[in-house]
Amino acid sequence: MLNNIGLPGILLIAVVVLVLFGRGKISSLMGEVGKGITSFKKGINDGNKELEDAANESGDDAKDVTPETEKDKV
């Protein structure tokens, strides 16, 4: 159903949205979307950097991360 909207349909939707919300509201919304995308990309890059740093620090040394049980404590 939506596979043949075409350019006239998209333009009609854009005009209706512009009339309903106004230019100021749409521009502020797009600004917030841009900030969100930038923040998301920064978070992804920071996460990848942390993973790389952790991999470089540990090297080939494996850490034991199993939780202690009552038997181990005695």
C-alpha positions in Angstrom: 0.0 0.0 0.0 2.7 2.4 0.9 5.1 1.3 -1.8 3.8 3.7 -4.4 3.5 7.0 -2.5 5.8 8.9 -4.8 7.0 12.5 -4.7 3.6 14.1 -4.8 2.4 12.1 -1.8 5.5 12.9 0.2 5.1 16.6 -0.6 1.5 16.5 0.4 2.4 14.9 3.8 5.1 17.5 4.3 2.7 20.4 3.7 0.1 18.9 6.0 2.7 18.5 8.8 4.0 22.1 8.2 0.4 23.5 8.5 -0.4 21.5 11.6 2.8 22.1 13.6 4.2 25.3 12.1 7.7 26.0 11.0 9.1 26.8 14.5 8.0 23.6 16.1 9.3 21.5 13.3 12.7 23.2 13.3 13.1 22.7 17.0 12.0 19.1 16.7 14.6 18.5 14.0 17.3 20.2 16.1 16.5 17.8 18.9 16.6 14.8 16.6 20.1 15.9 15.4 21.3 16.3 19.0 20.0 12.8 19.7 21.8 11.3 16.7 25.0 13.0 17.7 24.7 11.8 21.3 24.0 8.3 20.1 27.1 8.2 17.8 29.2 9.6 20.6 28.0 6.9 23.0 28.7 4.2 20.4 32.3 5.5 19.9 32.9 5.8 23.6 31.7 2.2 24.2 33.9 0.9 21.4 36.9 2.8 22.9 36.2 1.3 26.3 36.1 -2.2 24.9 39.3 -1.7 23.0 41.1 -0.2 26.1 39.9 -3.1 28.2 41.1 -5.6 25.6 44.5 -3.9 25.4 44.9 -3.8 29.2 44.1 -7.4 29.8 46.0 -8.8 26.9 45.9 -12.5 27.0 45.4 -12.8 30.7 42.1 -14.3 31.6 40.4 -13.1 34.8 38.3 -15.4 37.0 34.9 -13.7 37.3 33.0 -16.5 38.8 31.2 -15.5 42.0 32.3 -17.0 45.3 30.1 -19.7 46.8 29.8 -20.7 50.5 32.2 -23.6 49.9 34.9 -21.2 48.6 34.6 -19.0 51.7 35.4 -21.8 54.1 
